[in-house]
């Protein structure tokens, strides 16, 4: 349990603190009303979120012919790029490296389950919205991707609590969560542009990625071929370190912003260009702290900054008044709490039994239902998608409330584990 608590404090505690602070702040009017100003605290929260750092800035929200950099934009669109870069790093290693968790036959059933964990929530969300009527459907339809998300850190924590650290279901859950993250990044890029699309700007991102890879990764290794001392690679690493990738990252981010794709994804093209380890140890693996490749060094250096970014992300996005609960709240929750476990179980069963791909030794088919409830914790990514799926207002607030309430899936998963007689396995 000590290591589980370490993971919680390392990846999630500041995020939770920020979200709770925002929730309390936005709802203080009911607890500490200000005479004559019934919405004093809620308005002060929203003024804080939209605080203008720089008007007529080179980056920021575009309106009235110029850009404005607000605190919300700085966190959600600029700094959250670091969070998504770390997520992309885990996905990249899982796909490309030897022993990567998304390589080979062992990843087939989790990938099928991941597809079910996305199609199930979408079907439930849009199906129930259609039942509620055309007005409701039109208002909430763009939020279909909100319940597809799985929060890796929280789901991993709850998975270990339910199954035990040594249970194969925990590794299965991690495979599913990593694949879910990869699919979520693709969905954000394709379906949720931040502005009118101008794809030509993506050439800047592509050029930055190709240029930094060729000049500072491939070329030094090419010049060092046959020389075990690797003088050129060593010089680049010791004297330039991460600087070329920082410059390329800034250029790529700017290209994404100008292209209309969400700029928080702007570092994704740069991640595969950074020198990396030759084998994967898995997400949250303790062994990675001893690796000296540049990609892992950068990830470790970003650990504390990203924790602080996640605190501000929670603070600036979770401040929803409880009175904002509405149709979108229940649709997001239904997508997560019904669509996730049903979709994961059905698609996982399809892969394991009719298609003959099987499931890990020591794991039962019925465990897929419990995994589905664990994966229903959307939180971080669900909050992010809600913030880009809807304009600020009642529907966005209601959807965010559903993302916050998805924490309830943890309790449901624990109860389901007891009812379905999950046998916890320690390392």
Buried (B, 14 or more C-beta within 10 A) or exposed (E): EEEBEEBBEBBBBBBBBBBBBBBEBBBBBEEEEEEEEEBBBBEBBBEBBBEEEBEEBEBBBBEEEEBBBBBBBBBBBBBBBBBBBBBBBBBBBBBEBEEBBBBEEBBBBBBBBBBBBBBBBBBBBBBBBEEBEEEBBEBBBBBBBBBBBBBBBBBBBBBBBBBBBEBBBBBBBBBBBBBBBBBBBEBBBEEBBBBEEEEEBBEBBEBBBBBBBEEBBBBBEEEBEEEEEBEBBEEBBEEEBBEBBBBBBBBBBBBBBBBBBBBBBBBBBBBBBBBBBEEBBBBBEEEBEEBEBBBBBBBEEBEEEBBEBBBBBBBBBBBBBEEBBBBBBBBBBBBBBBBBBBBBBBBBBBBBEEEEBBBBEEBBEEBBBBBBBBBBBBBBBBBBBBBBBBEEEBBBBBBBBBBBBBBBBBEBBBEBBEEEEBEEBEE
